[in-house]
């Protein structure tokens, strides 16, 4: 499996498996029952704004680990850019220093809010998880954060299943040339863009297809054509917290 090196010197797999309809306890049981040793898994989880206050964050990290049945997680993210995220960041840094978390990062944060964290951080964010796909390549955000060493991780990596995206000639034509699907071309584009992806699927064939992207490479011209597609996100992260972001989340059901 290909990996990227984060700014803390640790490696993160370039391609992962997104889970849904599984609680953190179920994920923990799968990992514990696997013949693969724990060290060969890369487990990511998140905290919601309800956990960001400093006094709450540490206990919620411990509770997350208890639900997972793990001594540590590989990556812990602040899920949304609202509330007391600077205080939560300090608690996450302490979790890293205590060996409870290996790497820490952010999700859905703008460049300005990432800079807020960088200004107070003792440990820099290793990962920024944002919407990214050929219709929203995040080149502007990457330029704003150039020099930080932050690895970008994509959600909606296949464009939220948008059939219009997967029908784009910029994707279907290379797919035909290489004997791949348009979705595999998108995932290969992510790989060459330096984006971590974790496509979610319950389809066994799609799971196999998603990891079958390492036997071909897109040319510079093919990459440029994909990057020339019109840009528009499927979801705009609002400056003010939407109602769902302030709702109390049941971590026992968290994947």
Backbone as a ProteinNet text record, in pm:
[ID]
protein_1_A
[PRIMARY]
XXXXXXXXXXXXXXXXXXXXXXXXXXXXXXXXXXXXXXXXXXXXXXXXXXXXXXXXXXXXXXXXXXXXXXXXXXXXXXXXXXXXXXXXXXXXXXXXXXXXXXXXXXXXXXXXXXXXXXXXXXXXXXXXXXXXXXXXXXXXXXXXXXXXXXXXXXXXXXXXXXXXXXXXXXXXXXXXXXXXXXXXXXXXXXXXXXXXXXXXXXXXXXXXXXXXXXXXXXXXXXXXXXXXXXXXXXXXXXXXXXXXXXXXXXXXXXX
[TERTIARY]
83.4	0	87.3	57.1	128.3	93	184.9	158	219.1	171.9	227.7	289.6	394.2	458.3	399.8	350.1	292.9	403.6	366.9	467.1	524.1	473	531.7	623.6	645.7	734.3	668	541.4	470	403.1	376.5	314.9	164.7	91.2	-52.3	-82.2	-162.2	-193.4	-260.6	-224.4	-282.8	-427.6	-463.8	-598.2	-649	-767.6	-824.4	-965.2	-1031	-1168	-1254.9	-1351.5	-1443.6	-1554.4	-1583.7	-1690.4	-1810.1	-1927.3	-2049	-2143.6	-2243.9	-2336.4	-2261.8	-2149.5	-2077.5	-2041.5	-2064.3	-2023.5	-1874.7	-1818.2	-1676.1	-1647.3	-1742.9	-1722.6	-1714.1	-1797.5	-1793.4	-1661.9	-1613.9	-1484.1	-1375	-1379.9	-1281.5	-1283.8	-1403.7	-1414.1	-1358	-1382	-1327.5	-1174.8	-1116.4	-971.3	-915.6	-979.6	-931.2	-940.9	-1043.1	-1062.4	-990.1	-918.7	-849.9	-716	-673.5	-538.4	-429.3	-468.4	-372.9	-343.4	-217.3	-181.7	-225.2	-254.6	-305.5	-215.1	-83.4	11.2	0.2	-60.8	-76.3	-208.6	-292	-411.8	-380.1	-449.8	-443.5	-585.6	-612.1	-747.3	-761.8	-864.1	-895.1	-1030.9	-1044.1	-1174.1	-1179.8	-1296.1	-1318.7	-1383.2	-1365.6	-1438.5	-1530.5	-1649.7	-1745.3	-1732.6	-1789	-1772.1	-1811.2	-1903	-1939.8	-1820	-1717.1	-1599	-1484.6	-1500.4	-1387.2	-1347.8	-1438.7	-1393.4	-1284.1	-1181.1	-1061.2	-1093	-1178	-1206.9	-1283.6	-1353.3	-1431.9	-1351.7	-1255.5	-1189	-1109.1	-1028.6	-948	-1031.7	-1134.3	-1220.1	-1290.1	-1328.4	-1395.4	-1298.2	-1172	-1071.7	-1055.1	-1046.7	-1033.5	-1155	-1274.8	-1396.3	-1400.1	-1349.7	-1342.6	-1252.3	-1137	-1045.6	-1106.8	-1180.6	-1244.9	-1348.7	-1427.6	-1526.6	-1459.4	-1346.9	-1274.1	-1200.2	-1176.4	-1097.5	-951.9	-902	-765	-688.5	-557.4	-471.4	-442.4	-457.8	-430.7	-505.8	-523.2	-569	-457.7	-457.5	-351.7	-373.9	-500.1	-531.7	-661.7	-659.1	-777.2	-801	-925	-959.3	-1061.9	-1050.1	-1160.2	-1253	-1376.2	-1463.3	-1518.3	-1543.1	-1607.4	-1542.5	-1539.1	-1464.9	-1547.4	-1610.5	-1697.5	-1667.2	-1704.8	-1687.5	-1544	-1506.8	-1377.7	-1269.1	-1246	-1152.3	-1007.7	-970.3	-832.3	-808.5	-907.7	-896	-890.8	-974.6	-971.8	-838.5	-778.8	-649.1	-542.9	-547	-449.9	-466.3	-590	-612.7	-566.2	-583.7	-536.5	-384	-318.3	-171.9	-126.3	-196.4	-161.2	-184.8	-288.2	-313.4	-201.2	-147.1	-31.3	87	112	226.5	210.3	85.8	60	58.3	75.2	76.4	-61.2	-167	-302.5	-345.4	-277.6	-305.4	-171.6	-159	-33.8	-24.9	-133.8	-135.5	-268.7	-268.8	-391.1	-411.6	-538.3	-567.8	-703.1	-744.6	-866.3	-953.6	-1081.4	-1175.5	-1266.6	-1276.4	-1366.1	-1322.3	-1197.9	-1146.5	-1099.7	-1131.6	-1080.2	-932.8	-866.8	-726	-709.8	-801	-790.9	-801.4	-892	-907.1	-793.1	-738.1	-617.2	-504.2	-492.6	-388.9	-409.3	-534.7	-561.8	-501.2	-518.2	-460.6	-308.5	-254	-108.7	-46.4	-117.8	-63.9	-48.8	-128.7	-122.1	-68.1	-45.1	-12.2	132.1	151	283	307.3	197.7	202.4	114.5	172.5	98.3	-0.7	-112.1	-202.6	-130.2	-147.9	-83.3	-170.2	-302.1	-397.8	-509.4	-554.8	-675.2	-770.9	-884.4	-985.3	-1089.4	-1106.2	-1199	-1264.4	-1373.6	-1432.4	-1330.6	-1306.5	-1212.4	-1245.4	-1247.7	-1277.1	-1248.1	-1258	-1223.1	-1308.2	-1429.9	-1511.3	-1476.7	-1393	-1352	-1212.7	-1110.8	-976.7	-897.2	-948.8	-887.9	-748.4	-719.4	-588.6	-568.5	-675	-662	-629.5	-698.7	-672.8	-533	-491.4	-356.3	-251.5	-276.1	-181.3	-174.4	-289.9	-292.3	-215.6	-213.8	-148.3	-15.4	36	164.3	272.9	357	465.5	434.8	308.3	273.2	301	314.3	334	208.3	93.6	-32.4	-73	-109.3	-159.8	-310.1	-358	-501.4	-566.9	-680.1	-759.4	-896.7	-945.2	-1067.5	-1190.2	-1295	-1426.1	-1505.4	-1607.7	-1670.5	-1564.6	-1473.5	-1363.8	-1410.9	-1528.4	-1583.7	-1699.3	-1701.8	-1804.5	-1942.5	-1951.2	-2080.4	-2162.9	-2094.4	-2164.1	-2230.8	-2182.1	-2240.3	-2215.4	-2322.1	-2306.8	-2250.5	-2280.8	-2228.3	-2077	-2023.1	-1877.9	-1817.3	-1872.9	-1815.7	-1838.9	-1920.5	-1941.7	-1857.1	-1775.7	-1692	-1591.8	-1580.4	-1481.2	-1338.3	-1308.3	-1174.5	-1144.8	-1250.4	-1234.6	-1262.2	-1366	-1402.9	-1302.7	-1240.5	-1144.9	-1017.7	-956.1	-842.6	-885.9	-1007.7	-1056.2	-1056.2	-1103.2	-1104.2	-963.6	-872.4	-734.2	-664.9	-691.5	-619.2	-698	-819.2	-899.6	-947	-981	-1025.5	-1164.1	-1223.1	-1349.2	-1318.8	-1420.5	-1403.4	-1373.5	-1435.8	-1409.9	-1263.8	-1208.8	-1067.3	-976.8	-1014.4	-936.3	-941	-1057.6	-1067.5	-976.4	-978.3	-894.2	-746.1	-711.2	-572.7	-535.6	-628.3	-606.1	-576.7	-657.4	-632.4	-491.7	-453.3	-321.5	-212.1	-222.5	-119.1	-129.1	-246	-261.6	-205.3	-178	-128.3	-237.1	-358.9	-472.4	-492.3	-511.5	-557.1	-705.5	-747.1	-888.6	-933.7	-1062.8	-1120.9	-1262.5	-1278.2	-1411.1	-1493.9	-1620.8	-1712.5	-1795.8	-1804.4	-1889.6	-1918	-2033.7	-2066.1	-2060	-2021.7	-2014.8	-1875.7	-1869.5	-1739.6	-1657.8	-1723.3	-1650.3	-1593.3	-1670.4	-1620.3	-1501.4	-1507.3	-1394.1	-1267.9	-1281.4	-1166.2	-1119.2	-1214.4	-1178.6	-1105.9	-1149.7	-1094.4	-945.6	-899.9	-757	-676.1	-744.3	-676.9	-642.6	-562.4	-527.7	-376.7	-301.3	-157.1	-79.7	-152.3	-84.8	-95.4	-132.4	-132.3	-109	-74.6	-52.7	-109.1	-168	-218.5	-103.7	-106.7	-3.3	-26	73.8	58.8	-58.3	-72.8	-182.8	-318.3	-325.8	-452.3	-484.8	-384.1	-405.5	-452	-388.1	-424.1	-566.9	-608.1	-744.5	-846.5	-817.3	-907.3	-911.2	-796	-790.8	-851.6	-880.6	-945.4	-1097.5	-1152.2	-1297.5	-1353.1	-1476.3	-1537.9	-1541.2	-1519.7	-1505.5	-1628.3	-1683.3	-1794.3	-1810.8	-1814.4	-1832.1	-1976.3	-1995.4	-2130.4	-2183.6	-2092.3	-2133.2	-2041.9	-2101.2	-2024.7	-2027.7	-1911	-1902.9	-1935.2	-2043.4	-2080.7	-1989	-1981.7	-1900.5	-1959.8	-2091.3	-2159.3	-2207.5	-2208.2	-2242.9	-2388.7	-2412.9	-2550.3	-2603.2	-2732.4	-2794.5	-2734.2	-2704.7	-2654.1	-2516.8	-2439.9	-2305.4	-2306.9	-2414.8	-2424.4	-2509.6	-2566	-2647.2	-2557.8	-2603.7	-2525.3	-2520.7	-2400	-2382.4	-2364.7	-2422.8	-2409	-2284.3	-2176.1	-2050.3	-2058.1	-2152.1	-2159.4	-2197.4	-2255	-2291.6	-2193.1	-2083.9	-1988.3	-1903.5	-1883.3	-1790.3	-1650
-119.4	0	125	217.2	344.9	427.9	508.2	594.9	731.8	830	964.2	989.9	1071.3	1106.5	1237.6	1234.5	1354	1441.5	1560.8	1655.7	1619	1510.8	1460.3	1341.3	1310.8	1200.9	1065.3	1056	928.8	911.7	787.1	756.7	738.6	780.4	757.6	687.5	580.5	512.6	608.8	597.3	684.5	647.6	524	475.8	393.6	427.1	355.6	310.1	262.9	214.1	292.2	365.4	440.3	349.9	357.5	274.5	361.2	305.1	367	256.1	292.9	195.5	96.6	141.2	62.6	155.7	113.6	194.8	177.1	266.5	254.3	122.6	75.9	-52.6	-165.9	-160.8	-263.2	-259.3	-138.1	-125.1	-187.6	-158.9	-215.3	-366.3	-424.3	-570.6	-629.5	-562.8	-611.4	-611.7	-502.4	-492.9	-598.6	-612.3	-708.8	-851.9	-881.3	-1016.4	-1048.6	-951.1	-972.2	-1041.8	-1123.2	-1181.2	-1077.1	-959.5	-850.2	-784.9	-762.3	-704.1	-558.5	-510.1	-373.2	-270.2	-289.7	-191.7	-174.9	-272.8	-264.9	-201.3	-167.1	-88.6	59.7	143.6	287.7	332.5	360.3	390	540.6	596.9	739.1	754.9	850.9	885.4	1036.4	1085.4	1229.8	1268.1	1395.4	1456.7	1564.7	1575.6	1677.9	1799.5	1913.6	2036.4	2024.7	1933.7	1916.7	1875	1818.4	1770.6	1871.5	1985.2	2076.3	2149.3	2183.3	2247.6	2164.3	2230.7	2160.4	2054.3	2087.7	1994	1872	1884.7	1774.3	1688.9	1750.8	1684.1	1562.2	1575	1462.2	1342.2	1359.6	1245.4	1185.1	1268.5	1214.1	1135.6	1176	1096.9	960.9	960.8	835	745	805.8	727.5	669	745.2	695.4	573.2	580.9	467	346.4	372.4	261.8	194	272.6	213	132.2	182.3	110.9	-11	-13.8	-121.2	-112.1	10.6	33.4	121.6	105.2	189.3	322.9	327.1	450.4	448.1	565.6	575.4	640.6	611.8	663.7	809.7	848.7	985.7	1027.4	1143.1	1200.5	1338	1361.7	1486.5	1565.1	1697.4	1783.8	1793.2	1747.7	1723.2	1850.5	1954.1	2074.4	2199.9	2307.2	2428.4	2526.1	2475.2	2558.3	2534.5	2630.7	2614.1	2635.9	2571.3	2594	2503.8	2517.7	2423.9	2445.9	2566.8	2588.6	2517.3	2518.2	2447.8	2296.5	2249.6	2107.8	2065.6	2154.2	2122.2	2100.9	2184.7	2169.8	2034.2	1991	1860.1	1747.6	1764.5	1661.1	1654.7	1768	1766.7	1687	1705	1631.3	1481.2	1446.3	1304.6	1245	1323.6	1277.3	1254.1	1348.9	1338.5	1221.7	1184.4	1071.4	937.8	940.1	817	760.5	839.8	793.3	816.5	907.6	943.1	959.4	909.9	921.1	1053.6	1089.9	1211.8	1281.7	1413.8	1491.5	1581.4	1609	1689.9	1756.2	1814.4	1895.4	1848.3	1875.4	1841.7	1961.1	2000.1	2107.1	2245.7	2262.3	2392.8	2471.2	2600.1	2690.1	2718	2778.9	2814.4	2909	3005	3100.9	3031.2	2934.5	2865	2766.4	2709.5	2628	2714.8	2837.1	2928.3	2963.5	2974.5	2999.2	2888.2	2765.5	2652.7	2656.2	2681.2	2685.6	2791.6	2901	3010.3	2972.4	2875.5	2838.3	2697	2625.2	2482.8	2459.5	2359.8	2303.6	2187	2119.9	2012.5	2055.7	2067.5	2115.7	2010.2	2053.9	1956.9	1876	1745	1658	1637	1646.1	1615.2	1718.9	1754.8	1836	1759.3	1721.4	1645.6	1744.2	1745.2	1836.9	1768.2	1826.2	1778.1	1795.8	1691.5	1699.7	1592	1632.7	1545.9	1628.4	1572.9	1651.2	1776	1780.2	1901.6	2003.3	1965.5	2055.8	2012.1	2051.4	1994.7	2056.4	2161.6	2223.6	2281.4	2312.9	2371.6	2505.9	2586.7	2717.1	2700.1	2607.9	2583.5	2526.8	2437.5	2383.2	2493	2587.2	2697.7	2783.2	2806.6	2887.9	2822.4	2690.1	2617.3	2557.3	2601.6	2551.9	2581.2	2485.5	2502.5	2449.1	2411.7	2358.8	2209.2	2140.9	1996.7	1918.6	1985.7	1917.8	1828.8	1704.7	1611.6	1632.2	1637.3	1652.7	1515.4	1504.2	1381.6	1418.3	1341.9	1378.2	1306.8	1386	1323.1	1357.9	1277.7	1277.8	1258.2	1163.4	1151.6	1116.8	1054.1	1018.9	1111.4	1230.4	1326.8	1288.9	1223.5	1189.4	1103.6	1021	933.2	1004.9	1124	1204.9	1138.1	1095.7	1028.1	1122	1251.7	1347.9	1354.3	1349.2	1349.9	1225.4	1109.7	984.8	964.1	1051.3	1045	1146.4	1223.5	1324.2	1255.6	1301.8	1243.1	1247.6	1347.9	1356.1	1235.8	1165.6	1046.1	918.2	920.7	797.9	760.1	860.2	828.2	763.6	817.7	743.4	606.7	597.4	468.6	364.1	403.9	311	273.6	372.5	344.6	245.3	256.2	174.6	52	33.7	-79.4	-66	55	84.1	146.9	167.4	240.4	388.6	472.1	615	639.7	562.3	577.2	546	442.9	411.9	524	586.6	700.1	815.2	839	944.2	913.1	788.2	752.2	761.4	727.6	743.2	891.5	975.4	1120.3	1169.8	1125.3	1162.4	1122.3	999.6	950.3	1041.2	1076.6	1161.1	1305.9	1345.4	1478.6	1483.2	1366.6	1362.3	1359.4	1323.3	1318.8	1178.6	1169.4	1045.6	1029.5	908.3	881.9	760.9	760.3	645.4	625	579.8	561.6	461.6	496	409.6	327.2	199.6	113.1	-14.5	-70.8	-203.1	-309.5	-268.9	-358.1	-421	-552.8	-622.5	-596.7	-590.8	-565.4	-424.9	-328.9	-191.4	-181.7	-256.4	-258.2	-304.5	-411	-463.9	-364	-303.3	-205	-85.3	-43.4	78.7	66.9	-53.7	-69.6	-114.2	-130.5	-175.2	-53.6	36.6	160.6	183	79.6	97.8	41.6	-6.7	-65.2	23.8	149.8	245	384.2	477.2	616.4	708.8	818.2	920	1008.6	1046.4	1135.3	1277.4	1361.7	1502.6	1565.3	1529.4	1584.6	1537.9	1411.8	1360	1425.9	1444.2	1513.2	1656.9	1725.1	1864	1874.3	1779.3	1781.9	1763.2	1672.3	1652.7	1779.3	1839.5	1959.6	2082.6	2072.3	2183	2174.4	2069.8	2059.2	2175.5	2219.6	2328.6	2294.1	2394.9	2373.2	2422.6	2332.6	2369.2	2261.5	2299.7	2197.4	2150.2	2031.1	1982.9	2041.1	2075.6	2128.7	2245.6	2356	2472.4	2476	2471.1	2476	2618.3	2638	2775	2831.8	2964.7	3029.6	3009.5	3014	2993.5	2848.7	2792.4	2650.3	2622.6	2528.1	2484.4	2406.1	2384	2320.2	2183	2106.2	1970.3	1972.4	2080.8	2087.4	2113.2	2171.1	2200.6	2097.2	2003.6	1899.4	1802.2	1755.1	1658.4	1526.1	1478.8	1354.2	1235.9	1123.3	1001.1	927	941.1	879.7	727.5	669.4	523.4	468.7	555.3	514.4	564.2	626.3	686.3	581.5	598.2	511.8	565.5
0	0	0	-87.7	-92.2	30.5	76.8	191.2	167.2	244.5	244	381	383.2	509.5	560.7	682.8	744.5	802	845.5	894.5	1031.4	1091.4	1215.8	1190.7	1061.7	1025.5	1016.8	1055.4	1049.6	913.6	877.7	748.3	764.2	661.3	655.5	523.3	525.2	399.1	300.1	173.3	71.9	43.4	70.3	39.1	155.5	202.4	315.3	286.7	388.8	376.2	473.1	420.8	504.6	554.2	682.9	739.1	772.7	758.6	804.9	846.5	923	980	1069.2	1124.5	1224.9	1339.1	1462.9	1576.3	1600.4	1682.3	1713.5	1784.8	1866.7	1934.6	1833.1	1728.6	1624.9	1548.4	1519.4	1453.3	1540.2	1668.3	1759.1	1761.4	1757.4	1757.4	1628.5	1516.2	1389.1	1393.5	1443.5	1451	1546.7	1663.2	1762.8	1712.6	1630.8	1582.3	1453.7	1399.1	1271.7	1292.2	1194.8	1202.6	1177.3	1128.7	1107.7	1241.7	1273.4	1402.7	1407.3	1527.3	1545.2	1479.9	1487.1	1433.9	1282.8	1215.3	1070.4	1028	1125.1	1097.3	1116.5	1042.4	1065.7	1095.8	1222.8	1268.9	1292.9	1228.9	1243.3	1308.1	1397.3	1453.3	1474.9	1518.2	1526.5	1658.7	1693	1803.8	1748.6	1807.8	1769.1	1860.6	1821.8	1901.9	2048.2	2081.9	2222.7	2307.6	2242.7	2315.7	2318.2	2252	2238	2366.6	2457.6	2581.5	2648.4	2694.3	2741.2	2846.6	2944.7	3052.6	3003.1	2890	2835.7	2738.6	2672.7	2560.7	2604.4	2707.1	2753.3	2790.7	2875.4	2908.8	2787.2	2690.7	2571.6	2483.9	2481	2408.9	2476.4	2608.5	2681.3	2658.7	2656.2	2635.1	2493.4	2396.4	2259	2251.4	2314.7	2314.9	2384.4	2490.8	2562.1	2472.8	2401.1	2310.5	2200	2150.1	2045.9	2100.9	2231.9	2290.9	2250.8	2234.4	2187.5	2284.8	2284.2	2366.6	2300	2168.2	2094	1961.9	1903.3	1764.6	1683.6	1556.2	1469.8	1432	1419.4	1380.5	1446.2	1511.1	1574.2	1514.6	1468.8	1402.4	1482.9	1478.7	1519	1397.9	1414.9	1299.8	1235.6	1316.2	1263	1320.2	1241	1281.3	1363.1	1470	1552.2	1699.8	1782.3	1925.1	1970.4	2077.9	2143.9	2085.4	1955.3	1891	1933	1969.5	2016	2149.2	2235.7	2363.6	2340.3	2247.9	2215.7	2157.8	2079	2020.3	2128.6	2232.9	2342.2	2410	2429.5	2491.5	2399.6	2269.5	2176.5	2175.2	2185.2	2194	2316.2	2426.8	2548.2	2530	2452	2424.4	2340	2247.7	2170.1	2262.8	2349.6	2441.1	2538.2	2567.2	2657.1	2583.6	2449.4	2372.2	2342.4	2365.3	2340.3	2195.5	2130.2	1991.3	1921.1	1798.8	1724.8	1647.1	1579.3	1497.8	1516.4	1498.8	1515.2	1394.9	1366.5	1249	1258.8	1147.8	1141.3	1026	1036.6	930.5	904.3	778	734.4	779.4	816.3	858.3	736.5	734.4	630.7	656.5	558.8	577.4	695.4	709.9	820.2	955	966.1	1094.1	1117.4	1011.7	1028.2	1082.5	1030.8	1078.3	1225.3	1267.5	1409.5	1495.2	1451.2	1524.1	1517.2	1399.3	1384.9	1474	1495.9	1577.1	1723.4	1770	1912.1	1932.7	1825.1	1836	1878.1	1964.4	1989.5	1894.4	1853.7	1755.8	1638.8	1522.7	1406.2	1357	1299	1236.7	1129.5	1134.8	1036.5	914.1	932.7	826.6	826.9	708.2	692.8	603.2	659.4	585	531.2	400.9	335.7	216.4	168.2	43.6	-68.4	-144.2	-256.4	-359	-484.2	-598.5	-723.4	-842.4	-961.7	-983.6	-929.6	-938.6	-830	-735.2	-626.8	-581.8	-659.6	-641.4	-527	-467.1	-349.2	-376.5	-500.3	-530.4	-460.9	-450.2	-384.4	-236.5	-169.5	-27.8	-7.8	-96	-85.9	-101.2	-191.5	-210	-84.8	-20.6	101.1	215.1	217.3	326.2	284.3	171.3	123.6	227.2	249.9	346.4	484.7	510.5	642.1	654	540.2	542.6	574	577	608	490.9	520.5	419.6	405.5	282.1	256.8	245.1	310.8	307.1	252.4	156.2	84.5	138.4	165.4	176.2	49.3	19	-113.5	-221.9	-207	-304.5	-445.1	-454	-585.3	-622.9	-560.2	-595.7	-548.9	-433.2	-374.4	-470.2	-549.8	-642.7	-758.4	-791.1	-898.4	-1033.7	-1099.7	-1228.1	-1334.7	-1321.1	-1418.6	-1411.5	-1290.1	-1275.2	-1339.3	-1307.7	-1357.1	-1506.3	-1566.5	-1711.8	-1787	-1715.6	-1780.9	-1874.8	-2000.4	-2091.4	-2037.6	-1954.9	-1895.7	-1807.5	-1765.5	-1683.1	-1761.8	-1844.5	-1915.6	-2023.7	-2085.6	-2191.5	-2136.8	-2029.6	-1970.6	-1917.7	-1863.3	-1813.2	-1924.5	-2042.4	-2155.3	-2199.1	-2196.2	-2238.6	-2146.3	-2015	-1917	-1872.4	-1925	-1882.3	-1739.8	-1701.3	-1565.4	-1568.8	-1453.2	-1444.3	-1422.3	-1447	-1420.7	-1273.1	-1184.1	-1041	-1008.5	-1072.6	-1049.6	-1100.9	-1210.2	-1259.9	-1159.9	-1099.7	-997.7	-879.7	-833.6	-719.1	-755.1	-879.5	-923	-929.2	-974.9	-975.2	-833.2	-736.7	-596.5	-553.7	-585.7	-546.3	-600.7	-728.6	-790.2	-744.4	-692.2	-633	-491.3	-432.9	-295.4	-191.2	-232.6	-140	-83.5	46.2	108.3	75.7	43.2	18.6	98.7	132	203.4	152.8	27.6	-29.2	50.2	67.7	141.7	44.3	68.3	-11.8	64.9	41.1	93.8	-14.6	-136.1	-250.7	-258.7	-251	-246.3	-372.5	-490	-613.1	-614	-564.6	-557.3	-461.4	-351.5	-258.9	-329.8	-407	-480.8	-585.8	-656.6	-759.2	-699	-581.2	-521.9	-488	-462.2	-431.6	-553.1	-666.3	-788.7	-875.9	-818.2	-889.9	-896.3	-863.2	-852.9	-972.6	-1074	-1190.4	-1314	-1294.3	-1405	-1349.5	-1435.9	-1394.6	-1500.6	-1456	-1547.2	-1594.4	-1720.8	-1773.4	-1724.3	-1743.4	-1706.2	-1780.6	-1907.1	-1986.9	-1934.3	-1896.2	-1841.8	-1708	-1623.7	-1496.1	-1520.1	-1614.4	-1642.5	-1693.7	-1776.3	-1829.8	-1717.2	-1623.8	-1509.9	-1424.5	-1403.1	-1319.6	-1386.5	-1514.9	-1586.5	-1580.4	-1516.8	-1505	-1423.4	-1451	-1373.1	-1225	-1141.9	-998.6	-921.8	-839.8	-752	-646	-517.1	-413.4	-406.7	-351.8	-325.1	-194.6	-103.6	26.7	62.1	102.3	146.3	298.7	360.5	506.7	550.7	625.9	664.4	771.7	775.8	878.3	1017.2	1026.4	1153.6	1162.7	1282.8	1295.4	1260.1	1171.5	1146.5	1266.7	1269.8	1385.8	1415.8	1311.3	1335.7	1401.8	1380	1436.7	1586.6	1636	1778.7	1852.5	1778.3	1840.1	1917.1	2028.2	2106.5	2032.2	2004.6	1928.7	2023.1	1985.7	2063.6	2016.6	2089	2046.8	2044.5	2117.1	2117.5	1981.1	1893.9	1759.4	1654.8	1700.4	1607.4	1539	1409	1336.1	1348.7
[MASK]
+++++++++++++++++++++++++++++++++++++++++++++++++++++++++++++++++++++++++++++++++++++++++++++++++++++++++++++++++++++++++++++++++++++++++++++++++++++++++++++++++++++++++++++++++++++++++++++++++++++++++++++++++++++++++++++++++++++++++++++++++++++++++++++++

